[in-house]
Amino acid sequence: MFLHKRWCHCSLGKRTWYLLTLKFAKAMLDDWQNDTCVGKYLKTIFENKVNKNYQGNVDNNSNWFNPKQYAGFFHTGYTGMKDRAVMLSEC
């Protein structure tokens, strides 16, 4: 429902960006699950993630805007997601 509401209020360029982002995320998930070369790379960088050690304006109650670790080009280590491989990229 969230995507549908945003879809209705966005310009054509933003709609295209959202669709491309979803295609990219789906491709990453498929590669991860099928253990392809790209999937193995994603798993490797996730296993070798490093702590950010950011001590600035940190909100420990925020899950999505306060990643604790960095893996390759992706933010990871979100509060409450220890047992899940959640990787978020900036635009």
C-alpha positions, 0 to 999 in steps of 0.5 A, spaced: 500 500 500 505 504 501 508 503 494 501 504 491 500 511 494 507 514 492 506 511 485 500 515 485 503 522 487 510 521 483 512 524 477 513 519 471 521 520 472 520 518 480 516 512 478 521 510 473 526 510 479 522 506 483 521 501 478 528 500 477 530 500 484 525 494 485 528 491 479 535 492 482 533 489 489 529 483 486 535 481 482 540 482 488 535 477 492 535 472 486 542 472 486 543 471 493 538 466 494 541 462 487 548 462 490 550 465 483 557 469 482 554 476 484 550 472 490 557 469 493 560 476 492 554 480 496 555 474 501 562 475 502 562 483 503 556 482 508 560 477 512 566 482 512 562 488 514 566 493 518 563 497 524 562 505 522 564 507 529 560 513 528 559 517 534 555 523 532 548 525 532 545 517 534 538 515 535 539 508 538 531 508 537 531 509 530 532 502 526 532 505 518 536 511 519 542 509 524 546 503 521 551 500 525 556 497 519 558 498 512 559 492 507 562 494 500 557 500 498 551 498 502 549 500 509 548 494 514 547 492 521 540 495 523 538 495 530 533 489 531 535 486 524 541 482 527 539 475 524 537 478 517 541 480 512 539 487 510 543 491 506 541 498 504 544 503 499 544 510 498 541 513 491 
